[in-house]
Amino acid sequence: MKLNINKLKKLLKKRKIDVGLIINSRLNDPSFFYFADVIPEHAFMFVSSKFPTRIYCSALECEQKKKQSSIKNFKELNKKAIDNIKLLIKKHKIKKIGLNFSYVTVSEHKRLKKLFSGIKIVDLSQDLKQLRAIKTKKEILLYKQASKLTETVWAKTINAIKKHKLKTELQVKEFIEAEIEKDGYKTSFPLIVASGKNAAIPHYSPRQNKLKGFCVVDFGINYNGYCTDITRTFFVGKSTKKEIELYNLVNNAKNYASTLITPGKRTAFVTKKTRQALGKYEKYFTHGLGHGIGLEIHEFPNLKTEAKDKFYPGMIFTIEPGIYIKNKLGIRIEDDYLLGEKGLIQLTKAPKDLVVINR
């Protein structure tokens, strides 16, 4: 995207870096897609104010990716290209290159240091995460569409559970995956479906266990590269007054957190206040309050007590309080939110009341 390229150029200027080098190789860097709208299998992207943005990739992909990308300066990656890159660096007197260290292997880093001998290579990983945290209008539109699709998949799932068509954790997992694939998309991470005492394990892998008691379903859709992430908790069997109260406690905590979020507010402040709202059950809340989402399932901002991050307009993130009582139960409710210029917008909406399915 041209807008995103311009954002990177401003960042490079601010940090006095001559060239931003984005590499997609063994480790798939989501930032490559962020700037180019395509992900060639093995490619180099050079971004600078000194010359037009250019991408080097294999001859097999060059023409096809050029048609799909907003960047039109594609060149074949071969031995001649390496000489051209060296000439480019020399011609424009490049002294400092910014690189996403998070997506470069040790061996690749060594080769790059050899290729750019005498040039300082600095880490851009945190800067790129900060850059991607503020979503563009196009990204926000994609998220609104993705959120609707995610809600639709969940509506079909809970309906199938109510009709007793899905009776085990694994059946729920497979149903959701099939619904997502039916629409031509993929899941954004391995699904979590946890029933009964298994729900007390936040990152549980579904098995053939029958649905009973509190059931936690955590899933998301990778929609045109962007990840949604929601968690729904429902109850199978006869719920007690206490169990309904626990669900309400978690749901109220999520809603309370949303009232605290304003531009410039520290994520740690919101996290601490929300934890306190759980009262004596705070000790059973064993993970962060939420996280940013985007091209990766975990992005900025981090909603943790020790985080230094702040909320800014354009950020899209989850709020996901939970309580986990070992060998007894687990409850987690997670929705996706957008911080707009005029306030917080809830992109997905968990049920206000606990859904109870009698069997």
C-alpha positions as CSV (number, residue, x, y, z in Angstrom):
1,M,0.0,0.0,0.0
2,K,1.3,3.4,-1.0
3,L,0.1,5.0,2.3
4,N,1.9,2.4,4.3
5,I,5.1,2.9,2.3
6,N,4.9,6.6,3.1
7,K,4.5,5.8,6.8
8,L,7.7,3.8,6.6
9,K,9.6,6.5,4.8
10,K,8.6,9.0,7.6
11,L,9.8,6.5,10.2
12,L,13.1,6.0,8.4
13,K,13.6,9.8,8.1
14,K,12.9,10.2,11.8
15,R,15.5,7.5,12.8
16,K,18.0,8.8,10.2
17,I,18.0,5.5,8.3
18,D,18.8,5.6,4.6
19,V,17.0,2.3,3.6
20,G,14.4,0.0,5.0
21,L,15.0,-3.6,3.9
22,I,12.0,-5.9,4.3
23,I,12.8,-9.6,3.7
24,N,10.5,-12.5,3.1
25,S,12.3,-15.8,3.2
26,R,12.2,-18.8,5.6
27,L,10.4,-16.7,8.1
28,N,7.3,-15.1,6.6
29,D,7.4,-11.4,7.6
30,P,3.8,-10.0,7.7
31,S,5.3,-6.5,7.2
32,F,6.1,-7.5,3.6
33,F,2.4,-8.0,2.9
34,Y,1.7,-4.7,4.8
35,F,3.8,-2.7,2.4
36,A,3.4,-4.7,-0.9
37,D,0.0,-6.5,-0.7
38,V,1.7,-9.7,-1.8
39,I,4.1,-12.2,-0.2
40,P,6.5,-13.7,-2.7
41,E,8.2,-16.9,-1.4
42,H,11.7,-15.3,-1.3
43,A,12.0,-11.6,-1.8
44,F,13.8,-8.4,-0.8
45,M,12.0,-5.0,-0.6
46,F,14.0,-1.8,-0.5
47,V,12.3,1.3,0.7
48,S,14.0,4.7,0.7
49,S,13.4,8.4,0.0
50,K,16.5,8.3,-2.2
51,F,15.0,6.0,-4.9
52,P,11.7,4.4,-5.8
53,T,10.6,1.4,-3.8
54,R,11.7,-1.9,-5.5
55,I,11.2,-5.6,-4.9
56,Y,13.5,-8.4,-5.9
57,C,12.0,-11.9,-6.2
58,S,12.3,-15.1,-8.1
59,A,11.7,-15.1,-11.9
60,L,8.9,-17.6,-11.3
61,E,6.8,-15.1,-9.3
62,C,8.0,-11.7,-10.6
63,E,5.3,-11.0,-13.2
64,Q,2.4,-12.5,-11.2
65,K,3.2,-10.6,-8.0
66,K,3.8,-7.4,-9.9
67,K,0.2,-7.5,-11.2
68,Q,-1.1,-8.1,-7.7
69,S,1.0,-5.5,-5.8
70,S,0.6,-1.8,-5.4
71,I,4.4,-1.6,-6.0
72,K,5.3,-1.9,-9.7
73,N,9.1,-1.9,-9.6
74,F,9.8,-5.6,-9.5
75,K,13.1,-7.2,-10.5
76,E,14.3,-10.8,-10.8
77,L,16.4,-12.0,-7.9
78,N,19.6,-13.5,-9.4
79,K,23.3,-13.1,-9.4
80,K,23.0,-9.9,-11.6
81,A,20.5,-8.5,-9.1
82,I,23.1,-8.7,-6.3
83,D,25.5,-6.6,-8.3
84,N,22.7,-4.1,-9.0
85,I,21.9,-3.9,-5.3
86,K,25.5,-3.2,-4.5
87,L,25.6,-0.4,-7.2
88,L,22.3,1.0,-5.8
89,I,23.8,1.2,-2.3
90,K,27.0,2.8,-3.6
91,K,25.3,5.3,-5.9
92,H,23.0,6.7,-3.2
93,K,25.8,6.6,-0.5
94,I,23.8,4.4,1.8
95,K,25.3,4.3,5.3
96,K,22.5,2.8,7.4
97,I,20.0,0.1,6.7
98,G,17.0,-0.8,8.8
99,L,16.1,-4.5,9.1
100,N,13.3,-6.4,10.8
101,F,15.5,-8.6,13.0
102,S,12.5,-10.6,14.2
103,Y,12.1,-12.2,10.8
104,V,15.7,-12.8,9.7
105,T,17.6,-16.0,10.6
106,V,21.1,-15.9,12.1
107,S,22.6,-17.2,8.9
108,E,20.7,-14.7,6.8
109,H,21.9,-11.9,9.0
110,K,25.5,-13.0,8.6
111,R,25.1,-13.0,4.8
112,L,23.5,-9.5,4.8
113,K,26.4,-8.1,6.9
114,K,28.8,-9.5,4.3
115,L,26.7,-8.2,1.4
116,F,26.5,-4.7,3.0
117,S,30.0,-4.6,4.4
118,G,30.8,-1.3,6.0
119,I,27.1,-0.3,6.3
120,K,25.4,-0.1,9.7
121,I,22.4,-2.5,10.0
122,V,19.9,-1.6,12.8
123,D,16.8,-3.3,14.1
124,L,13.4,-2.1,12.9
125,S,11.2,-4.8,14.5
126,Q,9.7,-2.7,17.3
127,D,9.2,0.3,14.9
128,L,7.3,-1.8,12.4
129,K,5.0,-3.2,15.1
130,Q,4.2,0.3,16.3
131,L,3.6,1.4,12.7
132,R,1.2,-1.5,12.0
133,A,-0.6,-0.9,15.3
134,I,-2.4,2.1,13.9
135,K,-4.8,0.8,11.2
136,T,-5.6,2.6,8.0
137,K,-9.1,3.1,6.7
138,K,-8.7,0.2,4.4
139,E,-7.7,-2.1,7.2
140,I,-10.5,-0.9,9.4
141,L,-13.0,-1.7,6.7
142,L,-11.5,-5.2,6.3
143,Y,-11.8,-5.7,10.1
144,K,-15.5,-4.7,10.1
145,Q,-16.1,-7.3,7.3
146,A,-14.0,-9.9,9.1
147,S,-15.8,-9.3,12.4
148,K,-19.2,-9.9,10.7
149,L,-18.0,-13.2,9.2
150,T,-16.6,-14.3,12.5
151,E,-19.9,-13.6,14.3
152,T,-21.8,-15.5,11.5
153,V,-19.6,-18.5,12.0
154,W,-20.2,-18.5,15.7
155,A,-23.9,-18.1,15.3
156,K,-24.0,-21.2,13.1
157,T,-21.8,-23.1,15.6
158,I,-23.9,-22.3,18.7
159,N,-27.0,-23.1,16.8
160,A,-25.6,-26.5,15.8
161,I,-24.7,-27.1,19.5
162,K,-28.2,-26.2,20.6
163,K,-29.6,-28.7,18.1
164,H,-27.3,-31.4,19.6
165,K,-25.5,-31.8,16.3
166,L,-22.2,-31.1,18.0
167,K,-21.5,-33.1,21.1
168,T,-17.8,-33.1,21.6
169,E,-14.9,-30.6,21.7
170,L,-13.4,-32.0,18.5
171,Q,-16.7,-31.8,16.7
172,V,-17.0,-28.1,17.5
173,K,-13.5,-27.5,16.3
174,E,-14.0,-29.4,13.0
175,F,-17.4,-27.6,12.4
176,I,-15.9,-24.1,12.9
177,E,-12.9,-25.0,10.7
178,A,-15.2,-26.3,7.9
179,E,-17.4,-23.2,8.1
180,I,-14.4,-20.9,7.8
181,E,-12.9,-22.9,4.9
182,K,-16.3,-23.0,3.2
183,D,-16.0,-19.2,2.9
184,G,-12.5,-19.5,1.4
185,Y,-10.6,-18.4,4.5
186,K,-8.4,-20.0,7.2
187,T,-8.3,-19.9,10.9
188,S,-6.0,-17.3,12.4
189,F,-4.6,-19.7,15.0
190,P,-5.2,-23.3,16.3
191,L,-8.7,-23.4,17.8
192,I,-9.4,-23.9,21.5
193,V,-12.5,-25.8,22.5
194,A,-12.4,-26.8,26.2
195,S,-15.2,-28.4,28.2
196,G,-15.7,-28.8,31.9
197,K,-12.5,-28.9,33.9
198,N,-10.5,-28.6,30.7
199,A,-11.8,-25.0,30.4
200,A,-9.5,-24.2,33.3
201,I,-6.6,-24.7,30.9
202,P,-6.3,-21.4,28.9
203,H,-4.5,-23.0,25.9
204,Y,-6.1,-26.4,25.8
205,S,-6.2,-28.6,22.7
206,P,-9.6,-30.1,21.9
207,R,-10.2,-33.8,22.2
208,Q,-13.1,-36.2,22.0
209,N,-14.5,-35.1,25.4
210,K,-18.2,-34.5,25.6
211,L,-19.4,-30.9,26.1
212,K,-20.5,-30.4,29.7
213,G,-20.4,-27.5,32.2
214,F,-18.7,-24.3,31.1
215,C,-17.4,-24.7,27.6
216,V,-14.8,-22.2,26.2
217,V,-14.4,-21.7,22.4
218,D,-11.6,-19.4,21.3
219,F,-11.2,-18.9,17.5
220,G,-10.5,-16.4,14.8
221,I,-10.5,-16.0,11.0
222,N,-7.6,-15.0,8.8
223,Y,-9.5,-12.6,6.5
224,N,-7.4,-11.4,3.6
225,G,-4.3,-11.5,5.8
226,Y,-5.9,-10.0,8.9
227,C,-6.7,-11.9,12.1
228,T,-9.9,-11.8,14.2
229,D,-9.9,-13.4,17.7
230,I,-13.0,-14.0,19.8
231,T,-13.8,-16.3,22.8
232,R,-17.3,-17.5,23.7
233,T,-18.3,-19.3,26.9
234,F,-21.5,-21.2,27.2
235,F,-22.9,-23.9,29.5
236,V,-24.0,-27.4,28.8
237,G,-26.3,-28.9,31.5
238,K,-28.1,-27.3,34.4
239,S,-26.3,-24.2,35.6
240,T,-26.4,-23.0,39.2
241,K,-27.0,-19.5,40.4
242,K,-23.3,-19.3,41.4
243,E,-22.1,-20.3,37.9
244,I,-24.3,-17.7,36.3
245,E,-22.9,-15.1,38.7
246,L,-19.3,-16.1,37.7
247,Y,-20.1,-15.6,34.0
248,N,-21.7,-12.2,34.8
249,L,-18.6,-11.2,36.8
250,V,-16.3,-11.9,33.8
251,N,-18.6,-10.3,31.3
252,N,-19.0,-7.2,33.5
253,A,-15.2,-7.0,33.9
254,K,-14.9,-6.9,30.1
255,N,-17.5,-4.2,29.7
256,Y,-15.9,-2.2,32.6
257,A,-12.5,-2.4,30.8
258,S,-14.1,-0.9,27.7
259,T,-15.4,2.1,29.6
260,L,-11.8,2.9,30.8
261,I,-10.2,3.0,27.3
262,T,-9.5,6.5,25.9
263,P,-6.7,7.8,23.6
264,G,-3.5,8.2,25.5
265,K,-4.5,6.0,28.4
266,R,-1.9,3.4,29.5
267,T,-2.9,-0.2,28.8
268,A,-1.4,-1.2,32.2
269,F,-3.8,1.1,34.0
270,V,-6.8,-0.4,32.3
271,T,-5.5,-3.9,33.0
272,K,-4.9,-3.2,36.7
273,K,-8.4,-1.7,37.2
274,T,-10.1,-4.6,35.4
275,R,-8.2,-7.1,37.5
276,Q,-9.4,-5.4,40.6
277,A,-13.0,-5.5,39.4
278,L,-12.8,-9.3,39.6
279,G,-12.5,-9.0,43.4
280,K,-11.5,-12.2,45.2
281,Y,-11.4,-14.0,41.8
282,E,-8.5,-11.8,40.5
283,K,-6.0,-14.5,41.5
284,Y,-7.8,-16.9,39.0
285,F,-7.1,-14.4,36.1
286,T,-3.8,-15.8,34.8
287,H,-3.1,-13.9,31.6
288,G,-3.1,-10.5,30.1
289,L,-6.3,-8.5,29.5
290,G,-5.9,-8.5,25.8
291,H,-3.6,-7.7,22.8
292,G,-3.5,-5.9,19.5
293,I,-4.5,-7.9,16.4
294,G,-3.7,-7.4,12.8
295,L,-1.5,-9.3,10.3
296,E,-0.4,-11.3,13.3
297,I,-2.6,-12.6,16.1
298,H,-0.6,-10.8,18.8
299,E,0.4,-7.3,18.0
300,F,0.7,-3.9,19.8
301,P,-0.7,-2.8,22.1
302,N,-0.1,-5.2,25.0
303,L,-2.7,-5.2,27.7
304,K,-0.6,-6.3,30.6
305,T,0.1,-4.9,34.1
306,E,3.8,-4.4,33.2
307,A,3.2,-3.0,29.7
308,K,4.4,0.5,28.7
309,D,2.0,0.8,25.8
310,K,-0.8,3.4,25.4
311,F,-4.1,3.4,23.5
312,Y,-4.3,5.5,20.3
313,P,-7.0,6.0,17.7
314,G,-6.8,3.4,14.9
315,M,-5.7,0.6,17.2
316,I,-7.6,-2.7,17.0
317,F,-7.3,-5.0,20.0
318,T,-9.0,-7.7,22.1
319,I,-10.4,-7.5,25.6
320,E,-10.5,-11.0,27.2
321,P,-10.8,-11.3,30.9
322,G,-11.1,-14.8,32.3
323,I,-11.1,-16.9,35.5
324,Y,-9.6,-20.4,35.7
325,I,-10.2,-22.6,38.7
326,K,-7.9,-25.7,38.4
327,N,-9.7,-29.0,37.9
328,K,-13.1,-27.2,38.1
329,L,-14.0,-24.6,35.5
330,G,-12.9,-21.9,33.2
331,I,-14.6,-18.8,31.8
332,R,-13.2,-16.4,29.2
333,I,-15.1,-13.8,27.2
334,E,-13.2,-12.0,24.4
335,D,-14.3,-9.4,21.9
336,D,-12.5,-7.3,19.3
337,Y,-12.5,-3.5,19.6
338,L,-11.5,-0.5,17.5
339,L,-10.5,2.8,19.2
340,G,-11.9,5.4,16.9
341,E,-11.5,9.2,16.9
342,K,-14.8,9.5,18.7
343,G,-14.5,6.6,21.1
344,L,-14.3,2.9,21.4
345,I,-16.2,0.7,18.8
346,Q,-17.0,-2.9,19.6
347,L,-16.5,-5.0,16.5
348,T,-17.7,-8.3,17.9
349,K,-20.3,-8.8,20.7
350,A,-20.5,-11.7,23.1
351,P,-23.9,-12.5,24.6
352,K,-24.8,-10.5,27.6
353,D,-26.3,-13.5,29.4
354,L,-24.9,-17.0,29.7
355,V,-26.1,-19.3,27.0
356,V,-27.3,-22.5,28.8
357,I,-28.0,-25.6,26.8
358,N,-29.8,-28.3,28.7
359,R,-29.1,-31.9,27.9
